Amino acid sequence: MNNSQRNQLRRTKQTQRLELTQQQLDAAATQLQALCEPFIKDKKRIAGYQAVRGEISVDTLLQSARARGAVTTLPIVNDETLLFAPFTDQTPMVKKRFGLLEPDVPTTTYLQPEELDCILVPLVAFDNAANRMGMGGGFYDKSFAFRRERDTQPLLIGVAHELQKSNTVFHEWWDVPLDMVITDKFIYPMNDTH
């Protein structure tokens, strides 16, 4: 694998994402919700993320999940892995690492990755087999490494704009495979019914 190719792909996809207009971002989030809802409607503990730098928003998906009684969480960086803090529309937020807002809740309420039913995973690029390229920090891969050994909860759904698809993401052995990627247009892998 060529690191310069991987870094170039990451830069290209991030730039394409940043060029999306607010109208395109809003439309993509609505289309994503329609495709994603059937896969998460019965999940009780769901992790999302705060969309930044052109990422596809999962806010309405999380609001819908809370409306039906699910616990929604956001990732909290804990050393080199992630924990997940529960939040609602009323939860106070504080700016933390990477300038992201995190729920201001007691650490005793944080959930471990294996306690969740479903994770909506942000990504920079993906391929037809639902392999993911992230930002490069490895937080999701380290947090969900247990999924490489056993096919178990949580369901890992990568979410992205269709324009983030690539022929390859230069997949490495440590990359944790996603169960699927759902974009504003399609569900990948396309031949898998899940």
Secondary structure, 3 states (H helix, E strand, C coil): CCHHHHHHHHHHHHHHHHCCCHHHHHHHHHHHHHHHHHHHCCCCEEECCCCCCCCCCCHHHHHHHHHCCCEEEEEEEECCEEEEEECCCCCCEEECHHHCEEECCCHHHCECHHHCCEEEECCCEECCCCCEECCCCCHHHHHCCHHHHCCCCCEEEEEECHHHECCCCCCCCCCCCCCEEEECCCEECCCCCC
